[in-house]
């Protein structure tokens, strides 16, 4: 072979390897002897193996299969036939279960069989979630009595949620991460006539679109090789409530299918031609401004209208700081029970720090801070500053001091004149501007929105956000 040809082959080999490692499906090829000759990065990720574990080794030395299951690669190699869309469950050399959907082909040179190649899509997580959802009982432990706090901001949402519990209308719960949106969803379910029926929760961001469709709507036997008749979450939640968490993470095309199910109250399994009637109440959550999500293409406007028959806005912790003491006491009691400890309280310095902090992670962050603090305590009865996690102690405070100043006094001094923090100023400016515009149009939402050049939904969201009322 000439030098140029050799260099060309070496170069192309690198190109092929680069392509194989970049594509988002697993590629596994074996020689006619059943030994691995190609094993790309995606396949290594799916199976949790290194290339040294598999390359140039017989498949049966590395992987194990159930008694009634065979390797689709070896099957294609033995029979010389193509196997398409086949589900396969097997185990790696550490005993980890793996489930894939495979297209497997023998490859020949002329009439001589040279080996087989498999293209695999990972469905391990999907299969596990399906099993969990099929076998789990409703564990809706939260009711309205579980919600800690007595601030006016929180009480208002609780009252609105209790009213929503009386009906079967769809609910959209908006709130920052960690504010307790699922707690409200469970409370609505448990306070409703559907409380004896299933409550099923699914995070829409937890799975890729290719898997969540089958999980939500179910599958029909024959949709792909190995597929069985399986109920989706809608059918599993029959008569009860389905919580779709982070609805804005769902693919726009799937949002359209979801809208059809909600409107028509029927669901069609993947691969089926028959519609199944379903009676399910939908509660959805979103961790951002719905108007922004619609404007930026993450949420369909028609789905938003359908879901937001009842709209609830869970306040952030920084908007209800008067609840911090009660929440802290609750979490101390919780971890006393879990850790077998007897912490009686936190000192005032810790409370001042908690009140001075903005809590971007909200109630969940507060719980984690207290859990972390109690992990380093010994037999002390008071949670003090030295027990707080170092990463929390080093975080900036609202006022830059340990003790927070009252909100009205949190001013910066420049040239002897008080200047409000930017966020406070913008809130007051926007509230004043919207109030004036609404007053000019006698609080007619449609006319005011048109005059301001914004949508009715955007204006209504801001009215609720800033609690603007007709005086």
C-alpha distance (Angstrom), angle and dihedral (degrees) to the residues before:
residue distance angle dihedral
X1 . . .
X2 3.78 . .
X3 3.80 119.7 .
X4 3.81 91.7 -116.4
X5 3.79 92.1 53.6
X6 3.79 91.0 48.3
X7 3.81 92.0 50.1
X8 3.80 90.0 48.0
X9 3.82 92.4 51.1
X10 3.81 91.8 48.0
X11 3.79 90.5 49.3
X12 3.83 92.7 48.8
X13 3.80 90.3 47.6
X14 3.82 88.9 58.1
X15 3.82 90.7 47.4
X16 3.83 92.2 50.9
X17 3.80 91.3 47.6
X18 3.80 90.8 50.0
X19 3.82 91.7 50.4
X20 3.80 92.5 47.1
X21 3.81 91.7 52.3
X22 3.81 93.5 48.4
X23 3.81 100.8 50.9
X24 3.79 117.4 95.5
X25 3.82 99.0 -127.6
X26 3.77 129.9 76.1
X27 3.81 116.4 -104.0
X28 3.81 120.0 -164.5
X29 3.80 123.1 169.4
X30 3.81 129.8 -179.3
X31 3.78 133.2 -165.5
X32 3.81 123.5 -118.8
X33 3.83 86.3 -89.1
X34 3.82 92.1 57.9
X35 3.81 95.1 -107.8
X36 3.80 120.7 136.9
X37 3.81 115.0 -105.3
X38 3.85 101.1 161.6
X39 3.81 125.0 34.5
X40 3.81 115.5 161.3
X41 3.80 130.0 -156.2
X42 3.81 95.9 -102.2
X43 3.80 90.2 53.2
X44 3.80 89.7 50.4
X45 3.81 89.2 51.7
X46 3.81 92.8 48.6
X47 3.79 94.0 49.3
X48 3.81 97.7 34.9
X49 3.80 91.6 -127.7
X50 3.79 135.6 129.1
X51 3.79 121.6 -125.8
X52 3.83 89.8 -112.8
X53 3.82 89.5 58.6
X54 3.80 92.9 58.7
X55 3.82 114.1 18.6
X56 3.81 115.3 106.8
X57 3.81 91.9 1.0
X58 3.77 129.4 116.2
X59 3.80 112.2 -103.5
X60 3.80 94.0 -125.7
X61 3.82 90.1 55.8
X62 3.79 90.6 59.2
X63 3.83 107.9 28.2
X64 3.79 132.1 43.2
X65 3.80 128.8 -152.8
X66 3.79 134.4 -158.2
X67 3.79 118.0 -97.2
X68 3.81 94.0 -99.9
X69 3.80 95.8 39.0
X70 3.80 131.9 81.1
X71 3.77 134.5 -167.5
X72 3.81 108.2 -90.8
X73 3.82 88.3 -148.2
X74 3.79 93.2 55.9
X75 3.81 90.5 41.9
X76 3.82 91.4 55.6
X77 3.79 89.5 45.4
X78 3.81 93.7 49.5
X79 3.81 97.2 44.8
X80 3.80 98.6 30.7
X81 3.82 90.0 -133.6
X82 3.79 134.7 124.7
X83 3.81 119.1 -108.7
X84 3.81 116.0 -163.0
X85 3.81 135.1 -168.9
X86 3.81 93.2 -3.0
X87 3.80 122.6 160.7
X88 3.80 114.3 -137.3
X89 3.81 130.4 -176.5
X90 3.81 119.0 -165.9
X91 3.83 142.2 141.4
X92 3.80 134.0 -109.3
X93 3.80 124.0 -135.6
X94 3.84 90.4 -83.3
X95 3.80 92.9 54.1
X96 3.82 94.5 -106.9
X97 3.80 112.4 152.6
X98 3.82 115.5 -123.7
X99 3.81 127.8 -173.5
X100 3.80 122.0 -168.6
X101 3.80 139.4 167.9
X102 3.82 106.5 -130.9
X103 3.79 140.8 -162.3
X104 3.81 106.8 -164.7
X105 3.82 127.6 -173.0
X106 3.80 134.5 -179.3
X107 3.80 112.4 -134.9
X108 3.78 123.1 -147.5
X109 3.78 139.0 -169.0
X110 3.77 101.9 -144.7
X111 3.78 102.2 -44.9
X112 3.79 94.8 -28.3
X113 3.83 116.7 106.0
X114 3.81 108.3 -129.4
X115 3.79 100.3 175.9
X116 3.81 142.4 -71.4
X117 3.80 136.5 -85.6
X118 3.78 129.5 -153.2
X119 3.81 130.3 -158.7
X120 3.81 109.2 -159.3
X121 3.81 134.7 -168.5
X122 3.78 117.2 -161.8
X123 3.83 116.8 -122.4
X124 3.83 97.8 157.3
X125 3.81 94.1 114.8
X126 3.79 92.3 45.1
X127 3.81 92.7 52.6
X128 3.81 91.5 48.7
X129 3.81 92.5 49.7
X130 3.80 91.5 48.0
X131 3.82 90.6 52.8
X132 3.79 91.3 47.2
X133 3.80 92.7 49.4
X134 3.80 93.0 46.4
X135 3.79 93.5 52.2
X136 3.77 104.5 32.4
X137 3.75 120.0 100.3
X138 3.77 121.7 -140.4
X139 3.80 105.7 -80.3
X140 3.78 98.8 -176.7
X141 3.78 96.6 150.6
X142 3.81 96.5 159.7
X143 3.79 125.6 92.1
X144 3.79 131.5 166.6
X145 3.82 87.6 -87.9
X146 3.83 87.4 63.3
X147 3.81 92.5 63.7
X148 3.81 109.2 100.0
X149 3.79 119.8 -147.8
X150 3.79 142.4 60.7
X151 3.81 102.7 -148.8
X152 3.83 115.6 134.0
X153 3.83 89.9 -119.0
X154 3.81 91.7 57.2
X155 3.80 95.5 39.9
X156 3.79 90.2 55.7
X157 3.83 92.2 55.7
X158 3.81 91.8 45.3
X159 3.80 91.7 53.2
X160 3.82 91.8 48.0
X161 3.82 89.8 48.5
X162 3.80 92.1 51.0
X163 3.80 89.7 53.1
X164 3.82 89.6 49.3
X165 3.82 90.6 52.0
X166 3.81 90.3 67.5
X167 3.82 93.7 65.9
X168 3.81 138.2 47.0
X169 3.81 96.3 -126.5
X170 3.80 119.8 132.9
X171 3.80 115.6 -95.3
X172 3.80 129.5 -151.9
X173 3.80 114.0 -161.4
X174 3.80 115.1 -162.6
X175 3.77 122.5 -167.8
X176 3.78 144.3 123.3
X177 3.80 120.6 -85.3
X178 3.78 111.4 -75.8
X179 3.81 98.4 20.7
X180 3.83 94.4 115.6
X181 3.80 103.9 -101.8
X182 3.82 93.7 154.8
X183 3.79 89.9 49.9
X184 3.81 88.3 59.3
X185 3.82 91.2 45.0
X186 3.81 92.4 53.2
X187 3.81 91.1 45.2
X188 3.81 91.0 53.3
X189 3.81 90.6 49.7
X190 3.81 93.5 47.3
X191 3.80 91.1 47.4
X192 3.81 93.1 49.9
X193 3.83 133.6 84.0
X194 3.83 85.7 -106.1
X195 3.81 93.7 64.6
X196 3.82 93.4 108.8
X197 3.81 91.0 54.6
X198 3.85 127.7 74.3
X199 3.79 124.4 -66.3
X200 3.82 110.8 -159.2
X201 3.79 124.6 -177.1
X202 3.81 126.6 -162.8
X203 3.80 127.5 179.3
X204 3.80 105.6 -141.1
X205 3.82 91.4 -155.1
X206 3.81 93.5 56.0
X207 3.82 97.9 78.8
X208 3.81 138.3 37.7
X209 3.81 116.6 -104.0
X210 3.80 92.5 -108.9
X211 3.81 90.2 63.7
X212 3.79 104.1 33.6
X213 3.82 93.0 61.1
X214 3.81 91.7 63.1
X215 3.79 90.9 41.9
X216 3.81 93.4 52.7
X217 3.80 100.4 38.6
X218 3.83 103.2 24.5
X219 3.82 131.1 -127.1
X220 3.79 135.5 -91.9
X221 3.79 122.5 -135.7
X222 3.80 107.7 -99.6
X223 3.80 95.7 26.2
X224 3.79 83.6 118.5
X225 3.79 132.9 -10.1
X226 3.79 107.4 -72.3
X227 3.81 93.7 17.6
X228 3.80 115.3 136.9
X229 3.79 134.5 -165.9
X230 3.79 100.3 -83.8
X231 3.77 131.6 168.9
X232 3.77 118.0 -123.1
X233 3.80 124.5 -140.6
X234 3.80 92.2 -88.3
X235 3.80 92.0 58.9
X236 3.80 92.1 41.3
X237 3.81 90.2 54.2
X238 3.83 92.7 51.1
X239 3.80 110.0 155.2
X240 3.80 91.3 5.1
X241 3.79 140.9 69.4
X242 3.81 132.4 -66.2
X243 3.81 116.2 -158.9
X244 3.81 114.0 -157.2
X245 3.80 106.1 -165.5
X246 3.83 119.9 -156.9
X247 3.80 92.7 8.0
X248 3.82 89.3 179.1
X249 3.84 88.7 68.6
X250 3.80 91.7 63.9
X251 3.82 116.3 104.0
X252 3.83 112.6 -101.0
X253 3.83 91.4 -121.7
X254 3.80 90.6 53.6
X255 3.80 89.6 47.0
X256 3.82 87.0 60.4
X257 3.83 90.9 52.8
X258 3.79 90.1 46.6
X259 3.81 90.3 51.9
X260 3.82 90.3 52.9
X261 3.81 91.4 52.4
X262 3.82 92.3 49.2
X263 3.82 93.5 46.8
X264 3.79 98.4 43.3
X265 3.83 97.0 32.6
X266 3.81 89.3 -136.0
X267 3.79 131.5 107.1
X268 3.80 129.8 -154.2
X269 3.79 117.9 -154.2
X270 3.80 119.7 -130.7
X271 3.83 107.2 -86.8
X272 3.81 93.9 13.8
X273 3.81 130.7 112.5
X274 3.80 96.3 -160.5
X275 3.83 125.6 89.5
X276 3.80 117.8 -138.5
X277 3.84 118.3 -153.4
X278 3.81 113.8 -123.2
X279 3.79 132.6 -170.9
X280 3.80 105.6 -158.6
X281 3.78 133.0 143.8
X282 3.80 112.6 -136.4
X283 3.79 122.2 -143.6
X284 3.81 114.3 179.2
X285 3.79 130.3 -174.4
X286 3.79 131.3 -155.1
X287 3.81 127.8 -173.5
X288 3.81 97.2 -154.5
X289 3.78 140.2 50.9
X290 3.86 104.3 -68.4
X291 3.80 90.6 -145.3
X292 3.82 90.4 57.6
X293 3.82 90.9 45.7
X294 3.82 90.0 53.6
X295 3.81 93.4 45.3
X296 3.81 91.9 49.9
X297 3.82 94.7 46.7
X298 3.81 99.4 -109.2
X299 3.80 96.1 112.5
X300 3.80 129.2 38.5
X301 3.79 112.4 -123.2
X302 3.82 93.1 -138.7
X303 3.82 91.2 50.6
X304 3.81 89.7 49.7
X305 3.82 90.7 53.8
X306 3.80 90.8 49.1
X307 3.81 94.9 47.4
X308 3.80 98.5 40.9
X309 3.81 97.6 63.8
X310 3.80 80.6 121.1
X311 3.82 115.1 26.2
X312 3.79 120.5 -165.3
X313 3.81 124.6 -175.1
X314 3.80 113.2 -159.7
X315 3.83 108.4 -153.6
X316 3.79 120.0 -125.0
X317 3.80 118.2 -113.9
X318 3.80 92.0 -107.9
X319 3.83 87.2 59.6
X320 3.81 92.1 55.3
X321 3.77 105.0 34.7
X322 3.80 91.6 150.4
X323 3.84 86.1 75.2
X324 3.81 94.1 58.3
X325 3.82 95.6 89.6
X326 3.83 93.2 50.8
X327 3.81 91.8 45.7
X328 3.82 92.0 49.1
X329 3.82 91.5 50.5
X330 3.81 90.1 49.5
X331 3.83 93.2 50.8
X332 3.81 92.3 46.0
X333 3.81 89.2 54.4
X334 3.82 90.8 46.1
X335 3.81 93.9 53.9
X336 3.79 92.7 40.3
X337 3.79 85.7 62.3
X338 3.81 94.8 43.4
X339 3.82 96.3 44.0
X340 3.81 98.6 35.2
X341 3.81 91.1 -119.0
X342 3.81 133.5 138.9
X343 3.81 105.7 -143.8
X344 3.79 106.1 160.4
X345 3.80 103.1 -170.5
X346 3.79 148.2 -29.2
X347 3.78 121.3 -101.6
X348 3.80 123.2 -109.2
X349 3.81 93.5 -106.5
X350 3.81 90.0 60.8
X351 3.80 90.9 47.9
X352 3.82 90.5 51.0
X353 3.80 90.0 51.5
X354 3.81 91.1 48.7
X355 3.81 90.7 50.5
X356 3.81 91.7 48.6
X357 3.81 93.9 52.6
X358 3.82 124.6 88.7
X359 3.86 97.0 -141.8
X360 3.83 102.2 -144.0
X361 3.82 87.5 -178.3
X362 3.82 90.9 49.4
X363 3.82 122.2 -159.7
X364 3.80 92.4 -13.3
X365 3.81 90.5 56.8
X366 3.82 91.3 49.0
X367 3.81 90.2 52.2
X368 3.81 91.8 49.6
X369 3.82 91.4 49.4
X370 3.81 91.6 53.0
X371 3.80 92.7 44.0
X372 3.82 90.1 50.4
X373 3.80 91.8 47.5
X374 3.80 93.4 51.0
X375 3.80 90.5 49.7
X376 3.83 90.2 66.7
X377 3.81 96.0 42.9
X378 3.78 121.1 101.4
X379 3.80 118.6 -170.4
X380 3.79 97.2 -33.0
X381 3.79 118.7 131.2
X382 3.81 97.0 -155.6
X383 3.81 125.2 63.8
X384 3.81 105.5 -138.1
X385 3.79 139.4 179.0
X386 3.82 94.4 -88.8
X387 3.82 90.5 59.6
X388 3.80 94.0 57.5
X389 3.83 115.6 105.6
X390 3.81 111.6 -95.4
X391 3.81 91.7 -124.5
X392 3.80 89.5 59.2
X393 3.79 94.8 46.4
X394 3.80 90.2 53.6
X395 3.83 94.7 51.4
X396 3.81 118.5 106.7
X397 3.78 117.2 -105.2
X398 3.76 126.4 -136.2
X399 3.80 92.2 -108.1
X400 3.79 98.2 25.4
X401 3.82 89.3 -117.4
X402 3.76 134.1 96.0
X403 3.79 93.5 -119.5
X404 3.80 114.6 54.1
X405 3.77 120.2 -129.2
X406 3.80 117.5 -134.4
X407 3.77 111.9 -85.9
X408 3.80 94.1 -108.7
X409 3.81 90.5 52.4
X410 3.82 97.3 49.0
X411 3.77 93.3 107.9
X412 3.74 133.7 145.7
X413 3.79 116.0 -133.1
X414 3.77 117.8 -135.9
X415 3.79 125.0 162.5
X416 3.77 88.1 -11.5
X417 3.81 92.8 -62.4
X418 3.81 124.7 111.2
X419 3.81 114.7 -118.0
X420 3.79 120.1 -169.9
X421 3.81 122.0 -131.3
X422 3.81 110.4 -89.7
X423 3.83 95.6 -112.4
X424 3.81 92.6 51.7
X425 3.79 91.7 48.1
X426 3.82 93.0 48.8
X427 3.80 91.9 48.4
X428 3.81 91.9 52.1
X429 3.81 92.5 44.3
X430 3.81 93.6 49.6
X431 3.81 92.8 44.8
X432 3.82 91.7 50.1
X433 3.83 92.5 46.6
X434 3.82 94.3 48.3
X435 3.83 92.1 45.7
X436 3.80 91.5 53.3
X437 3.81 92.2 47.8
X438 3.81 91.9 48.5
X439 3.81 92.3 48.0
X440 3.81 90.6 51.9
X441 3.82 89.0 57.2
X442 3.82 95.9 38.9
X443 3.84 89.5 -109.4
X444 3.81 92.3 -61.6
X445 3.83 101.8 157.8
X446 3.82 96.6 -157.9
X447 3.81 95.3 49.2
X448 3.81 93.6 43.2
X449 3.83 93.0 48.9
X450 3.81 90.6 49.3
X451 3.81 91.8 49.7
X452 3.81 91.4 49.0
X453 3.81 93.1 46.0
X454 3.81 94.7 -121.5
X455 3.79 135.6 112.8
X456 3.81 122.8 -94.1
X457 3.82 89.5 -117.0
X458 3.80 92.0 52.9
X459 3.80 91.4 50.1
X460 3.82 93.4 45.5
X461 3.79 90.5 49.6
X462 3.81 91.2 53.2
X463 3.81 92.6 45.8
X464 3.81 89.0 55.2
X465 3.80 92.7 41.3
X466 3.83 93.8 54.3
X467 3.83 94.5 31.5
X468 3.82 93.1 -124.7
X469 3.80 111.5 -177.5
X470 3.77 135.6 -178.4
X471 3.79 108.5 -103.9
